[in-house]
Amino acid sequence: MAKKKATETKEGLKSKIRIKLRAYDHKVIDTSAGQIIDTALRYGSEVLGPTPLPTEIKKYTVTRSSFVHNKSKEQYEVRIHKRIIEILNPGAKVLDALRNLTLPAGVNIEIKM
């Protein structure tokens, strides 16, 4: 790792794309990450990831009854799974292919250059 950082500083900053995926279902997000990686590798770019980020868990507590059984409650939770993919030295073909890529519903994608 130290050798890579030293070569990057000598050559200058390399361009990279950081793609952040978010979804409720972990199977859908993994297949989407696989599609993105296959697309980037097909056009000859180097790919780092998918790196899993911590799962965001939101918990909700709801009372079952409003009048008689106030202490009786139900608990629900929503899990948001996250992944990060970095594409190093992307070409114009890679950018066009990523823009035209169709991902399943329920996957939120953020692309930063």
C-alpha positions in Angstrom: 0.0 0.0 0.0 2.8 2.5 0.8 4.4 1.9 -2.6 1.1 2.8 -4.4 0.7 6.0 -2.5 4.3 7.0 -3.3 3.8 6.4 -7.0 0.5 8.3 -7.1 2.2 11.4 -5.6 5.0 11.2 -8.1 2.7 10.9 -11.1 0.1 13.3 -9.8 -3.4 12.8 -8.8 -5.2 10.0 -10.7 -8.8 10.5 -11.6 -11.4 8.2 -9.9 -15.1 7.8 -9.6 -16.6 6.9 -6.3 -20.0 5.2 -6.5 -22.1 4.8 -3.3 -25.0 2.3 -3.3 -27.8 2.2 -0.8 -30.7 -0.3 -0.6 -33.0 -2.1 1.8 -32.3 -5.5 0.4 -28.7 -6.9 0.6 -29.2 -9.3 -2.3 -30.3 -6.5 -4.7 -27.4 -4.3 -3.7 -24.8 -7.1 -4.2 -26.2 -7.9 -7.7 -26.1 -4.2 -8.6 -22.5 -3.9 -7.4 -21.6 -6.9 -9.5 -23.1 -5.3 -12.6 -21.2 -2.0 -12.0 -17.9 -3.9 -11.5 -18.4 -6.0 -14.7 -19.1 -2.9 -16.7 -16.0 -1.1 -15.5 -13.8 -4.1 -16.0 -15.1 -4.7 -19.5 -13.7 -1.3 -20.5 -10.4 -1.8 -18.8 -10.6 0.3 -15.7 -9.3 -0.8 -12.3 -11.9 -1.3 -9.6 -11.6 -1.2 -5.8 -14.5 -2.7 -3.9 -17.4 -3.2 -3.3 -16.6 -2.2 0.3 -19.4 -2.7 2.7 -20.2 0.3 4.9 -22.0 -0.1 8.3 -25.7 -0.9 8.0 -27.9 1.9 9.1 -30.7 0.6 11.4 -33.8 2.7 12.2 -36.0 1.3 14.9 -39.7 2.4 15.4 -41.8 1.6 18.4 -45.6 1.8 18.1 -48.2 1.2 20.8 -50.7 -1.6 20.0 -53.7 0.0 21.7 -54.4 3.7 22.4 -56.6 3.2 25.4 -56.6 0.0 27.5 -53.2 -1.7 26.9 -50.9 1.2 26.8 -47.8 -0.8 27.8 -48.2 -3.2 25.0 -46.0 -2.1 22.1 -44.7 -3.4 18.7 -41.2 -2.8 17.4 -40.2 -2.5 13.8 -36.9 -1.8 12.2 -35.6 -0.7 8.7 -32.1 -1.8 7.6 -30.3 0.3 5.0 -27.3 -1.6 3.4 -24.5 0.5 1.9 -21.6 -0.3 -0.5 -18.8 1.8 -2.0 -17.1 1.1 -5.3 -14.1 3.1 -6.6 -13.2 3.1 -10.3 -9.6 4.3 -11.0 -8.7 6.0 -14.3 -12.1 5.8 -15.9 -12.4 6.5 -19.6 -15.2 8.1 -21.5 -16.6 4.7 -22.5 -16.8 3.7 -18.9 -18.8 6.9 -18.0 -21.2 6.4 -20.8 -21.7 2.7 -20.0 -22.4 3.5 -16.3 -24.9 6.2 -17.2 -26.8 3.8 -19.5 -26.7 0.9 -17.0 -30.2 -0.1 -15.7 -30.2 -1.1 -12.1 -33.1 -2.8 -10.2 -35.7 -0.7 -8.4 -34.9 0.1 -4.8 -31.2 0.9 -5.3 -30.1 4.4 -4.7 -26.9 5.4 -6.5 -24.6 8.4 -5.9 -21.7 9.0 -8.3 -18.9 11.4 -7.3 -15.9 12.3 -9.5 
